[in-house]
């Protein structure tokens, strides 16, 4: 690479980065103005947002980039799905959300740098068309990839919570048989069950805090189930809400719920086994049968070919 081309590449990268930072700064300033308006209209919302965008604690540059990432999220997500996915992923602290907003702000810059490097280093005759296509793909990925990543993280945590539900039911049965109430059982799970229910322990602790603050158990359990959208967990929550609202025996409904969950999991496992057997059949037909035919019928074919060659010879 010639020095002139290298200098042009470095200059282009600097201009692109400066331009991207300027766009992010404009978006951050716009988000800052909107947050000031919201703070005047609803101070509690501003108090909730301040730990993430506190310039005194984070720094002006980091705060501006984080506001730019938040502005990008607000522009792409108009229905508030990202906030729900963050709660499902367990990202409630300000530090984790700040890192996520910085990632959303840095991703378009990194994509733009990659496109520029491709344009400067490519020698293809269709360089302009390829660069345009790469820029379009990079622009789409820079806006949609964070949502995909966040959705996959939330789904992975939902799966971990789903796997903890049967053990949660067994522990609740033991605690209820010991004479504990619902709040006492949750406090016991938080105190002694953190090692066996790592994901549920965090959420139950928040649920217990809301109950101690004066929230209704029925409404709190309802919001808890609607947040995670796990069918097995919603079954348990429905039983707890029914018992809390109407009273009655809780052991038998929990055992029935456990049986329903185990039957559902058994059906899921059977479905996975059927799909796996079909896939293995395809793999066997594509790879095992040709090798078996070569091993079994190969010597016979070689003998026939040799006999025909001897006849022709």
C-alpha positions as CSV (number, residue, x, y, z in Angstrom):
1,X,0.0,0.0,0.0
2,X,1.4,3.4,-1.0
3,X,1.9,6.1,1.6
4,X,-0.6,8.4,-0.2
5,X,-3.3,5.7,-0.1
6,X,-2.6,4.9,3.5
7,X,-2.8,8.6,4.4
8,X,-6.1,8.9,2.5
9,X,-7.4,5.9,4.4
10,X,-6.4,7.3,7.8
11,X,-8.0,10.7,6.9
12,X,-11.2,9.1,5.7
13,X,-11.5,7.0,8.9
14,X,-10.9,10.2,11.0
15,X,-13.5,12.1,9.1
16,X,-16.0,9.3,9.3
17,X,-15.4,8.8,13.1
18,X,-15.8,12.6,13.7
19,X,-18.9,12.7,11.7
20,X,-20.4,9.7,13.5
21,X,-19.5,11.2,16.8
22,X,-21.1,14.5,15.8
23,X,-24.3,12.7,14.8
24,X,-24.3,10.9,18.2
25,X,-23.7,14.2,20.0
26,X,-26.7,15.8,18.2
27,X,-28.8,12.8,19.1
28,X,-27.6,13.0,22.7
29,X,-28.3,16.7,22.9
30,X,-31.8,16.1,21.6
31,X,-32.3,13.3,24.1
32,X,-31.0,15.6,26.8
33,X,-33.4,18.3,25.9
34,X,-36.3,15.8,25.9
35,X,-35.2,14.5,29.3
36,X,-35.2,18.1,30.7
37,X,-38.7,18.6,29.5
38,X,-39.8,15.2,31.0
39,X,-38.1,16.2,34.3
40,X,-40.2,19.3,34.5
41,X,-43.4,17.4,33.7
42,X,-42.7,14.2,35.6
43,X,-39.8,14.5,38.2
44,X,-40.0,10.8,39.2
45,X,-39.1,9.8,35.6
46,X,-36.1,12.0,35.6
47,X,-35.0,10.7,39.0
48,X,-35.2,7.2,37.5
49,X,-33.1,8.2,34.5
50,X,-30.5,10.3,36.3
51,X,-28.2,7.4,37.5
52,X,-27.6,6.4,33.8
53,X,-27.1,9.9,32.3
54,X,-25.3,11.7,35.2
55,X,-22.6,13.8,33.7
56,X,-20.9,14.4,37.1
57,X,-20.4,10.7,37.7
58,X,-20.0,9.4,34.1
59,X,-18.4,12.2,32.3
60,X,-19.7,14.5,29.5
61,X,-18.4,12.4,26.6
62,X,-19.7,9.0,28.0
63,X,-23.0,10.6,28.8
64,X,-23.4,12.1,25.4
65,X,-22.6,8.8,23.7
66,X,-25.0,7.0,26.0
67,X,-27.7,9.5,25.2
68,X,-27.0,9.0,21.5
69,X,-27.4,5.2,22.0
70,X,-30.6,5.8,23.9
71,X,-31.9,8.1,21.1
72,X,-31.1,5.4,18.5
73,X,-33.0,2.9,20.6
74,X,-36.0,5.2,20.9
75,X,-36.0,5.8,17.1
76,X,-35.9,2.1,16.3
77,X,-38.1,0.8,19.2
78,X,-41.3,2.8,19.2
79,X,-43.3,0.3,21.3
80,X,-41.0,0.1,24.3
81,X,-39.9,-3.5,23.6
82,X,-36.3,-2.8,24.6
83,X,-37.2,-1.8,28.1
84,X,-39.2,-5.0,28.6
85,X,-36.3,-7.1,27.2
86,X,-33.9,-5.4,29.5
87,X,-36.0,-6.4,32.5
88,X,-36.3,-9.9,31.2
89,X,-32.6,-10.1,30.8
90,X,-32.1,-8.8,34.4
91,X,-30.5,-5.5,33.4
92,X,-31.8,-3.2,36.0
93,X,-28.7,-1.5,37.3
94,X,-27.6,1.8,35.7
95,X,-24.0,0.5,34.9
96,X,-25.3,-2.3,32.7
97,X,-27.7,-0.1,30.9
98,X,-25.0,2.5,30.4
99,X,-22.7,-0.1,28.8
100,X,-25.6,-1.2,26.6
101,X,-26.3,2.3,25.4
102,X,-22.6,2.9,24.7
103,X,-22.6,-0.3,22.6
104,X,-25.6,0.9,20.6
105,X,-23.8,4.2,20.0
106,X,-20.5,2.6,19.0
107,X,-21.9,-0.1,16.7
108,X,-22.9,2.4,13.8
109,X,-19.4,3.9,14.1
110,X,-17.7,0.6,13.9
111,X,-19.9,-0.5,10.9
112,X,-19.1,2.8,9.1
113,X,-15.4,2.3,9.7
114,X,-15.6,-1.2,8.3
115,X,-17.4,0.0,5.2
116,X,-14.8,2.7,4.7
117,X,-11.9,0.3,5.0
118,X,-13.6,-2.0,2.5
119,X,-14.0,0.8,0.1
120,X,-10.4,1.9,0.4
121,X,-8.9,-1.6,0.2
122,X,-11.1,-3.1,-2.4
123,X,-9.7,-3.5,-6.0
124,X,-12.9,-5.0,-7.5
125,X,-14.2,-3.5,-10.7
126,X,-17.7,-3.3,-9.0
127,X,-16.2,-1.5,-6.1
128,X,-18.9,1.2,-6.0
129,X,-21.8,-1.2,-6.1
130,X,-20.3,-3.5,-3.5
131,X,-19.6,-0.6,-1.2
132,X,-23.1,0.7,-1.5
133,X,-24.5,-2.7,-0.7
134,X,-22.1,-3.1,2.2
135,X,-23.2,0.4,3.5
136,X,-26.9,-0.6,3.3
137,X,-26.3,-3.9,5.1
138,X,-24.1,-2.2,7.7
139,X,-26.8,0.5,8.3
140,X,-29.5,-2.1,8.7
141,X,-27.4,-4.3,11.0
142,X,-26.2,-1.3,13.2
143,X,-29.9,-0.6,14.0
144,X,-31.3,-4.1,14.2
145,X,-28.4,-6.1,15.7
146,X,-28.7,-4.7,19.2
147,X,-32.4,-5.7,19.3
148,X,-31.5,-9.3,18.1
149,X,-28.7,-9.6,20.7
150,X,-30.9,-8.2,23.5
151,X,-33.8,-10.5,22.5
152,X,-31.5,-13.6,22.5
153,X,-30.1,-12.7,25.9
154,X,-33.7,-12.3,27.3
155,X,-34.8,-15.6,25.7
156,X,-31.8,-17.4,27.2
157,X,-32.7,-16.1,30.7
158,X,-36.3,-17.0,30.2
159,X,-35.1,-20.6,29.5
160,X,-33.0,-20.6,32.6
161,X,-36.0,-19.4,34.7
162,X,-38.2,-22.1,33.0
163,X,-35.7,-24.7,34.1
164,X,-35.9,-23.5,37.7
165,X,-39.7,-23.7,38.0
166,X,-40.0,-27.4,38.9
167,X,-37.5,-27.0,41.7
168,X,-39.3,-23.8,42.8
169,X,-42.5,-25.8,43.1
170,X,-40.9,-28.5,45.2
171,X,-39.4,-25.9,47.5
172,X,-42.7,-24.1,47.8
173,X,-44.4,-27.4,48.7
174,X,-41.9,-28.0,51.5
175,X,-42.2,-24.5,52.8
176,X,-46.0,-24.5,52.7
177,X,-46.1,-27.9,54.5
178,X,-44.0,-26.4,57.2
179,X,-46.7,-23.8,57.8
180,X,-45.2,-20.7,56.1
181,X,-47.2,-18.1,54.3
182,X,-46.5,-16.9,50.8
183,X,-44.4,-14.0,51.9
184,X,-42.5,-16.1,54.5
185,X,-41.9,-18.8,51.8
186,X,-40.5,-16.2,49.4
187,X,-38.3,-14.8,52.2
188,X,-37.0,-18.3,52.9
189,X,-36.3,-18.9,49.3
190,X,-34.3,-15.7,49.0
191,X,-32.4,-16.4,52.2
192,X,-31.6,-20.1,51.6
193,X,-32.4,-20.9,48.0
194,X,-30.1,-18.5,46.2
195,X,-27.6,-21.2,45.3
196,X,-30.2,-23.5,43.7
197,X,-32.4,-20.8,42.2
198,X,-29.9,-18.2,41.0
199,X,-32.2,-16.4,38.5
200,X,-35.5,-16.7,40.5
201,X,-33.7,-15.5,43.7
202,X,-33.1,-12.1,42.1
203,X,-36.6,-11.6,40.9
204,X,-38.2,-12.9,44.1
205,X,-36.1,-10.5,46.1
206,X,-37.5,-7.6,44.1
207,X,-41.0,-9.0,44.4
208,X,-40.6,-9.2,48.2
209,X,-39.4,-5.6,48.3
210,X,-42.6,-4.5,46.5
211,X,-44.7,-6.5,49.0
212,X,-42.8,-4.9,51.9
213,X,-43.5,-1.5,50.4
214,X,-47.2,-2.1,50.6
215,X,-48.0,-3.6,47.2
216,X,-50.8,-6.1,46.8
217,X,-49.7,-9.7,46.5
218,X,-52.2,-10.5,43.7
219,X,-51.2,-7.5,41.5
220,X,-47.5,-8.0,42.2
221,X,-47.7,-11.7,41.2
222,X,-49.7,-10.8,38.1
223,X,-47.1,-8.2,37.0
224,X,-44.3,-10.7,37.8
225,X,-45.8,-13.3,35.5
226,X,-46.6,-10.9,32.7
227,X,-43.0,-9.6,32.6
228,X,-41.2,-12.9,31.9
229,X,-43.9,-14.6,29.8
230,X,-42.9,-18.1,30.9
231,X,-45.8,-20.5,30.7
232,X,-44.6,-22.8,33.5
233,X,-44.0,-19.8,35.8
234,X,-47.4,-18.4,34.9
235,X,-49.0,-21.7,35.9
236,X,-47.4,-21.5,39.4
237,X,-48.3,-17.8,39.7
238,X,-51.9,-18.5,38.8
239,X,-52.1,-21.1,41.6
240,X,-50.6,-18.7,44.1
241,X,-53.0,-15.9,43.1
242,X,-56.0,-18.2,43.3
243,X,-55.1,-19.4,46.8
244,X,-54.3,-15.8,47.9
245,X,-57.6,-14.5,46.6
246,X,-60.0,-17.3,47.5
247,X,-58.1,-19.4,50.1
248,X,-58.1,-23.1,50.3
249,X,-55.5,-25.9,50.1
250,X,-52.4,-25.1,48.1
251,X,-50.5,-28.4,48.1
252,X,-52.8,-30.2,45.7
253,X,-53.0,-27.4,43.1
254,X,-49.2,-27.1,43.2
255,X,-48.8,-30.8,42.7
256,X,-51.3,-30.7,39.8
257,X,-49.4,-27.7,38.3
258,X,-46.1,-29.7,38.7
259,X,-47.7,-32.7,36.9
260,X,-48.9,-30.4,34.1
261,X,-45.4,-28.9,33.7
262,X,-43.7,-32.4,33.7
263,X,-46.2,-33.6,31.1
264,X,-45.5,-30.6,29.0
265,X,-41.8,-31.1,29.2
266,X,-42.2,-34.7,28.4
267,X,-44.0,-33.8,25.2
268,X,-41.4,-31.2,24.3
269,X,-38.6,-33.8,24.8
270,X,-40.5,-36.3,22.6
271,X,-40.9,-33.7,19.9
272,X,-37.2,-32.9,20.1
273,X,-36.3,-36.6,19.9
274,X,-38.6,-37.0,16.8
275,X,-36.9,-34.0,15.1
276,X,-33.5,-35.3,16.0
277,X,-34.2,-38.7,14.6
278,X,-35.4,-37.1,11.4
279,X,-32.2,-35.0,11.1
280,X,-30.0,-38.0,11.9
281,X,-31.8,-40.0,9.2
282,X,-30.9,-37.3,6.7
283,X,-27.3,-37.3,7.9
284,X,-27.1,-41.1,7.7
285,X,-28.5,-41.0,4.1
286,X,-26.0,-38.3,3.0
287,X,-22.9,-39.6,4.7
288,X,-23.2,-43.1,6.1
289,X,-24.9,-44.9,3.2
290,X,-22.4,-43.8,0.5
291,X,-19.5,-44.9,2.7
292,X,-21.3,-48.2,3.3
293,X,-21.9,-48.8,-0.4
294,X,-18.3,-48.1,-1.2
295,X,-17.1,-50.5,1.5
296,X,-19.5,-53.3,0.6
297,X,-19.9,-53.0,-3.1
298,X,-16.6,-51.4,-3.9
299,X,-14.6,-54.7,-4.3
300,X,-17.3,-56.2,-6.5
301,X,-17.2,-53.2,-8.8
302,X,-13.4,-53.3,-9.0
303,X,-13.5,-57.0,-9.8
304,X,-16.1,-56.5,-12.6
305,X,-14.0,-53.6,-14.0
306,X,-10.9,-55.7,-14.0
307,X,-12.6,-58.6,-15.7
308,X,-14.0,-56.4,-18.4
309,X,-10.6,-54.8,-18.9
310,X,-9.0,-58.3,-19.2
311,X,-11.6,-59.3,-21.8
312,X,-11.0,-56.1,-23.8
313,X,-7.3,-56.6,-23.5
